[in-house]
């Protein structure tokens, strides 16, 4: 944890001893009452997300209480949106954590024709319980600004929601690929990107037609088969590099 990230309503309130942040501050950082540490208040792509200093006001067997002094706003998120076929829930949590660390602006999860339909019935997706992995990614990255995360039942519905996206559009697929993603360059005026990655079994021909009809260019990650969570991080990193962020 490189940054203590607090929710806005947690400042000045007692956090229980079982809270993972309290345990980290007590056991790993070995902080005592009166000590300070780098902190931030969780916010979204456009809502306030201040960085500053937290003071450990109380620490006892019942928990801890922090005050917070803001100093500056966290930097903006990167202008990359990921459209991702629903992964299995345990994978989704790891993916959300890593993509939050990378600073993506938005992650849109959607059902796909080849994806496992039962995933959509998990508590993670039914309740939209994405906050904890996003916060863990933010703590790692040292920024309290969190991506926006949403879900859609199908690729068609997701593309309809993203129809007004102004930047470059790339879909991963080895069969219709125009070449490796590592060789892709944004076009003139493209300062943002929308990246589409299918579920573990990829896109169907019909879904690829939909993507190409929505002006997506197909690219690949070479001749090796990667897990969804690996492909998502690798592809996002490559696109961010081409946009000048890595």
Phi, psi and omega in degrees: 000108181268354179207133172282117179252120180250146171286153182306324183274004180266344181296125180083353179260153180283127172264137184293156180303328182285348180299131184300329179290321177296316178299320180294314180297322183281312188271320185269310181279340179056042178280153177235165179307131182099343179284158179242162177202157179296137185209168177206163179253126185300133177212173182259195182302326182238343179282159181303141177214074185287146170256150179180214184234130175259143174248130178281097186283323180217144174209116179212192183293342180271338181152208184215156177226133183240140165260167184217133176245109180289148180234324181197164175280145176295150177300155179294157175289163181282145184280060178232127176249132178250125172258117190230127173300139186309116172276168173299145189306320181294325175291319183302320180296319179293320180296314181298320178298313182292320181288329173296320177297323180287342175088027177298148182281327186206144176229122180242116181264136183220152172290148178230164183293328181262356181285156178289117186293333183291339180302323183296343181267002180286157179301325182305313183274322181295322182264352183061040187275067186260353192298314187297310179298327177295318179295320179296322176294321179295320178299319179295317185282343182078026177221131183273007182274124187254145175294155169279134180233135178215173179229155174220148183288339184208165175299318182301316179294321180294317179296325177296319179294328184263013188300331182269009182297130189269347189265197178293152181230124183228136175238138176276124173195125184284343187270328178251016186295139172271001180143175182293146179299329180297340179264357181288142175231138178295148178285172178302128179085355179278104177248011176213165182212150175242119185247128181246127180230129182285182175285185185306329182263006174083195181263150171277168178301322180294319179294323177296323175298318178297317180295314180295325176294337177264018173074029174274142172258129181277137177223170180227172178249034178091195188263016179250144181268123183249151171297156180304316183293326177288315180298319182298314181289318180296313182293316179299320180295319179296316181293318178298323177297316180293332177277355175093019183258346180232000000 
